[in-house]
Amino acid sequence: MNMFEIQCSERWQVYRRLQELDIHCLCSSYKPLKVEINGAIEASQIWSVTRQFTASRQELVEWMESCWKCKGRKRGSF
């Protein structure tokens, strides 16, 4: 089990989304969000959720476009 903390203005939104995904986390007033990471799938979900709130719009667009390119290559359509 690994732990990490995130301190940002969007921590309550991140907290709610992680709760929706059944990822154990704690968030108190004036304290950082603490998240319990139990495996690679949860780590990937946590990374994705936090990225949605911390990355710029342009970074998210570029990331999505790269995902579409990878998906297209696997199907052989690109």
GROMACS elastic network, one bead per residue, 0.5 to 0.9 nm:
[ bonds ]
;  ai    aj funct       b0    kb
    1    36     6  0.70590   500
    1    37     6  0.60214   500
    1    38     6  0.54682   500
    1    39     6  0.76583   500
    2    35     6  0.86739   500
    2    36     6  0.62740   500
    2    37     6  0.52974   500
    2    38     6  0.69834   500
    2    39     6  0.87186   500
    3    34     6  0.71081   500
    3    35     6  0.58731   500
    3    37     6  0.59132   500
    3    38     6  0.89416   500
    4    33     6  0.85057   500
    4    34     6  0.61477   500
    4    35     6  0.58514   500
    4    36     6  0.71391   500
    4    37     6  0.78828   500
    5    32     6  0.61550   500
    5    33     6  0.55751   500
    5    35     6  0.63992   500
    6    11     6  0.71904   500
    6    32     6  0.58697   500
    6    33     6  0.53617   500
    6    34     6  0.68147   500
    6    35     6  0.82457   500
    6    50     6  0.84702   500
    7    10     6  0.83595   500
    7    11     6  0.67170   500
    7    31     6  0.79556   500
    7    33     6  0.64424   500
    8    11     6  0.55629   500
    8    32     6  0.78882   500
    8    33     6  0.85958   500
    8    54     6  0.83248   500
    9    12     6  0.78436   500
    9    13     6  0.89522   500
   10    13     6  0.54349   500
   10    14     6  0.63127   500
   10    15     6  0.86046   500
   10    53     6  0.67128   500
   10    54     6  0.83691   500
   11    15     6  0.58931   500
   11    16     6  0.85993   500
   11    27     6  0.77370   500
   11    32     6  0.76253   500
   11    33     6  0.61649   500
   11    50     6  0.88113   500
   11    53     6  0.87564   500
   12    16     6  0.61744   500
   12    17     6  0.86356   500
   12    27     6  0.72262   500
   12    33     6  0.79934   500
   13    16     6  0.52013   500
   13    17     6  0.62834   500
   13    18     6  0.86291   500
   13    53     6  0.83865   500
   14    17     6  0.52103   500
   14    18     6  0.61407   500
   14    19     6  0.85765   500
   14    33     6  0.84770   500
   14    46     6  0.88619   500
   14    49     6  0.65811   500
   14    50     6  0.64732   500
   14    52     6  0.89286   500
   14    53     6  0.74517   500
   15    18     6  0.52161   500
   15    19     6  0.61814   500
   15    20     6  0.87284   500
   15    25     6  0.68721   500
   15    26     6  0.74948   500
   15    27     6  0.68014   500
   15    33     6  0.70719   500
   15    34     6  0.88432   500
   15    35     6  0.85927   500
   16    19     6  0.50490   500
   16    20     6  0.63062   500
   16    21     6  0.88078   500
   17    20     6  0.50149   500
   17    21     6  0.64534   500
   17    22     6  0.88225   500
   17    23     6  0.88715   500
   17    49     6  0.72823   500
   18    22     6  0.63455   500
   18    23     6  0.52820   500
   18    24     6  0.74689   500
   18    25     6  0.72970   500
   18    35     6  0.86154   500
   18    45     6  0.82934   500
   18    46     6  0.71909   500
   18    49     6  0.74806   500
   19    23     6  0.55996   500
   19    24     6  0.68388   500
   19    25     6  0.72392   500
   20    23     6  0.76067   500
   21    24     6  0.89218   500
   21    42     6  0.89083   500
   21    45     6  0.82370   500
   22    25     6  0.89689   500
   23    35     6  0.76019   500
   23    36     6  0.71776   500
   23    37     6  0.77904   500
   23    38     6  0.85658   500
   23    42     6  0.71537   500
   23    45     6  0.89146   500
   23    46     6  0.83266   500
   24    34     6  0.86894   500
   24    35     6  0.62013   500
   24    36     6  0.55775   500
   24    37     6  0.79286   500
   25    33     6  0.71024   500
   25    34     6  0.54634   500
   25    36     6  0.59645   500
   26    32     6  0.84788   500
   26    33     6  0.58527   500
   26    34     6  0.51737   500
   26    35     6  0.65627   500
   26    36     6  0.87803   500
   27    30     6  0.88061   500
   27    31     6  0.68123   500
   27    32     6  0.65079   500
   27    34     6  0.64663   500
   27    35     6  0.88181   500
   28    31     6  0.53851   500
   28    32     6  0.72463   500
   28    33     6  0.73502   500
   29    32     6  0.82227   500
   31    34     6  0.88066   500
   35    46     6  0.84378   500
   36    42     6  0.88486   500
   37    40     6  0.81430   500
   37    42     6  0.60403   500
   37    43     6  0.58903   500
   37    46     6  0.81146   500
   38    41     6  0.80375   500
   38    42     6  0.60892   500
   38    43     6  0.72979   500
   39    42     6  0.56211   500
   39    43     6  0.62395   500
   39    44     6  0.87805   500
   40    44     6  0.61211   500
   40    45     6  0.86270   500
   41    44     6  0.51228   500
   41    45     6  0.62545   500
   41    46     6  0.86350   500
   42    46     6  0.60198   500
   42    47     6  0.84354   500
   43    46     6  0.51297   500
   43    47     6  0.60647   500
   43    48     6  0.85592   500
   44    47     6  0.50830   500
   44    48     6  0.61460   500
   44    49     6  0.86678   500
   45    48     6  0.50822   500
   45    49     6  0.61641   500
   45    50     6  0.85995   500
   46    49     6  0.51625   500
   46    50     6  0.60639   500
   46    51     6  0.83298   500
   47    50     6  0.53531   500
   47    51     6  0.59400   500
   47    52     6  0.86598   500
   48    51     6  0.51221   500
   48    52     6  0.63291   500
   49    52     6  0.53000   500
   49    53     6  0.69381   500
   49    54     6  0.89840   500
   50    53     6  0.53763   500
   50    54     6  0.61362   500
   50    55     6  0.82790   500
   51    54     6  0.50395   500
   51    55     6  0.53157   500
   51    56     6  0.88293   500
   51    60     6  0.81023   500
   52    55     6  0.60384   500
   52    56     6  0.83844   500
   52    57     6  0.87610   500
   52    60     6  0.73313   500
   53    56     6  0.82786   500
   55    58     6  0.80442   500
   55    59     6  0.59742   500
   55    60     6  0.64638   500
   56    59     6  0.51795   500
   56    60     6  0.63968   500
   56    61     6  0.87252   500
   57    60     6  0.51469   500
   57    61     6  0.62038   500
   57    62     6  0.86853   500
   58    61     6  0.50548   500
   58    62     6  0.61632   500
   58    63     6  0.85250   500
   59    62     6  0.51665   500
   59    63     6  0.60922   500
   59    64     6  0.86218   500
   60    63     6  0.50284   500
   60    64     6  0.61240   500
   60    65     6  0.85592   500
   61    64     6  0.51707   500
   61    65     6  0.61470   500
   61    66     6  0.86385   500
   62    65     6  0.50928   500
   62    66     6  0.61823   500
   62    67     6  0.86643   500
   63    66     6  0.51746   500
   63    67     6  0.63238   500
   63    68     6  0.88269   500
   64    67     6  0.50451   500
   64    68     6  0.63405   500
   64    69     6  0.87338   500
   65    68     6  0.51084   500
   65    69     6  0.62730   500
   65    70     6  0.87247   500
   66    69     6  0.50412   500
   66    70     6  0.62267   500
   66    71     6  0.85962   500
   67    70     6  0.51559   500
   67    71     6  0.61295   500
   67    72     6  0.85264   500
   68    71     6  0.50614   500
   68    72     6  0.60134   500
   68    73     6  0.86070   500
   69    72     6  0.50643   500
   69    73     6  0.61990   500
   69    74     6  0.87880   500
   69    78     6  0.75732   500
   70    73     6  0.51972   500
   70    74     6  0.64683   500
   70    75     6  0.89591   500
   71    74     6  0.53471   500
   71    75     6  0.66655   500
   71    76     6  0.88207   500
   72    75     6  0.52709   500
   72    76     6  0.61528   500
   72    77     6  0.54165   500
   72    78     6  0.56040   500
   73    77     6  0.62476   500
   73    78     6  0.55502   500
   74    77     6  0.78783   500
   74    78     6  0.87370   500
   75    78     6  0.79475   500
